[in-house]
Amino acid sequence: MSFFRKFSAIEALKNEPLFAEHLFADIVTGKQRGRQKENRLVFPAVRDERIDFYWGGGKLFAYKPKSGFETHHKYASVIVGNTGDYVSESALENGGLRLIQNFCEGYERIKENCERYSGLEALGVSSLYERFSCAKNEASPVVILDIEASFAKDDSQEKDRIDIVSLDTENGTIRFVEAKHYSNNASLRTSSGKPAVYTQMKRYAEQIHQKSEAIL
């Protein structure tokens, strides 16, 4: 197992229009959304020479220096030139509508699509990293360092993902947190013995213990 966090292509990232014109502001200050007028933030999670950008419970973008930004096709399926909720066949045939040509053009709609596909637990985690992101201009004493943290070497492997990694900046305590929604009956409730989440957390604890020096 591996636990490596490093990103050395900061200057290349800063020169990307998507980062400079959209992501950076959403990371440090965010935008006001909803009735509560709370700022909604994009969360940057550093991997091994890659940064994953999360929004609304989903992975909005991933950035690698050699290949640039990428996102899931279901998020990037954004049509421009349409002012309503419905698309007519004639508009498609006449060229009045088209797909976005770059991520900057469809940025806000990509964010909407990303959040639309998120489950309850992922949305719950997003409400926390938006409030306690380590990248905020005004961070709290306890900050979230990472989400969906994994110890596997290869992204293609089936692997555990720990929901939240937080740091208490006053006493140096790192905590690994598994988030569950009350509707997740399969994990939280059992007729006999221990719930499934107990076995899950025990497995995580063993992995954390094995990699404790690398994590620190």
N, C-alpha and C positions, 0 to 999 in steps of 0.2 A: 504494500500500500504506500501511497505517496501523499504528502501534504505540502505543496509548494506554491507560494504566492509571490509573483514578481511581474512587473510590467515596466519595461525600459524604453518603450517607444512613445514617451510623453509628447515630444515635440511633433512627431508625425500625427498623433491624435489631435493635438491642438490646431493643426493646419487643416483638418478635415472640416468642410463646410457644415456637415450635419452636427458635429460636436460644437463648433464655434458659434453657429447661428441658432441652435435649438437645445441640444442636450445639456450644455454647460449651465445655462440659466436654470433649467429644470432640475439640475442636480443640487445647486447651492441655494436657490431660493424658491423654485417651483412656481406654480400658478394656482390662483384661488379657484376652487371648484366646489360646487354644492352649496347648500343652504348655510352650512356652518362657516363658510368663507375661510376654510383652512387651506393652507398651501399644500398642494399635491406635488410630491417630488419623484424624480427618477433616481434610482439607487444604483451606483456603480459597484460591481463585485469583481474584485481582482482575482484572476486565475494565474496560470502559468503562461506568461506572455500573451494574455488575452484579458479583455474586460467585458463582462456581461452587464448590460444595462437593463434593469427591471422597472416595470411600471404596472400599476394596477393588478399585481399578482402574476404577471407573465414576464417572460424574457423578451423585452422590446427589441433589443439589438445585441449582437455580439460583434466585437471589434478585434481583428488580428492585423498586425502591421503589414503582412504580406498580401492579404486578400481584402482588407478593408472591412466595411460594415456588411452585415447580413442580418436578415430577419426571416421568420417563417412566412411561407407564401400566403397563408391564410390572413396574415396581418397586412401584407403588402398588396393584397388584391383591392386596390382603391381606384375608383373611377372618378375622373374629373370632367367637368362640363355639365354636370347634372345638379339641378337645384332642389329636387324633390327626393322622396324616398323610393320612388319606383322608376324603373328603366324601361323604355319602350324599344321594341325591335327596330323601329324606323330610325330612332336616334343612333342606334349602333350601326345600322346600315349606311346612314348618311354621314357618318364621321363626326357627329356632334359630341360623342363621348369617346374617351380613351383612357387607358390605364396611365397611372403616374409614370414619369420618366426617371425619377430619382426619389430618394427617401426624403429629401428636404421638401419637395413639392407635396408629398402626402403625409408629412410628419404627424399632424394632429389626428388625422383619420387613422393612421397606423396605430397610434396610441389607443384610440377608441376600440379598434378591433382587438388589440392585445388584451384590454381589460374585459372585453365581452366574453372571451373564452376562459376566463379564470374561475376556479372553483371557490367555495366558501373559505376553505382554509388558506388558500393563496391570497385571497382578498384580505383576510385577517392579518396575515403576515405583512402585506403591503401597508396596512394602516399603521403598523409599528415602524417599518423602516422609513416611512414618510415623516414620522414624528422624531425618530431618534437616529437618523442617518449620520454616520461619522463625517460625511462630506457637507453637511449643512453649514451655513454661515454662522449660525448660533446653535452649537451642539449642547446637549444636556450632559451631566456628569456620566451617565450611562449611555453609551452609543452602540449602535449595531455596526459591526465590522463586516459581516458577511452573511449571505443567505444561500440556501441550497448547497451547503458545504459538503464536499465529498472527499474521500480518501483514495478513490480509485485512480489508477494511472491513465486509463483510456476512456475518453468521453463516450465511446461506443459501447462500453461494457454496461451490463446491468449493475447498478450500484446504489448504495445508500446515499441519501441526500439529507443532511441535517438542516432543519428549517432556518434557524437563526443562530448566529454567533455574536455575542455581545461582550463589551468591555466596560468595566467600571473604571473610569479614568482616575478616580480618587484613590482606590486601593489596589488597582491592577488585576482585579479578578476577571477571568474570562469564563463565560457561561455558554454552554451549548443547549439550545432549546428546541424541543419538538412541539409543533403546534397542531392541535386537534380541535375540530369543531364538534359541538355536542351532537350534531346529526350523524357523526361518523360512528355508527353503532358497531361496525365490525372491529374497530380498534379499541373502543372505550368500554364496551359491555361484554360480559360473558356469563354463561349460566353456571360455570364451575371453573375453579382454578383462577389464573390471572388473566387480565385482558391482553389482547394482542400487543397493545402499545407498550406493555411492560417488557415483553421479549424484545421488541424493537429498540427500546431505550437501553436495555442491557447490552445489546449488540453494539450500539453506538458507544456506550461507556468503555467497552473493551477496545474499540478502535481508537478512541481518544487516548486511553491509557498507553496503548502501543506507540502512538505518535506524539506523545506529550512534549518531548524535547523539540521536535520539529515544529510543533504548533507554537510553542513559546518563542 
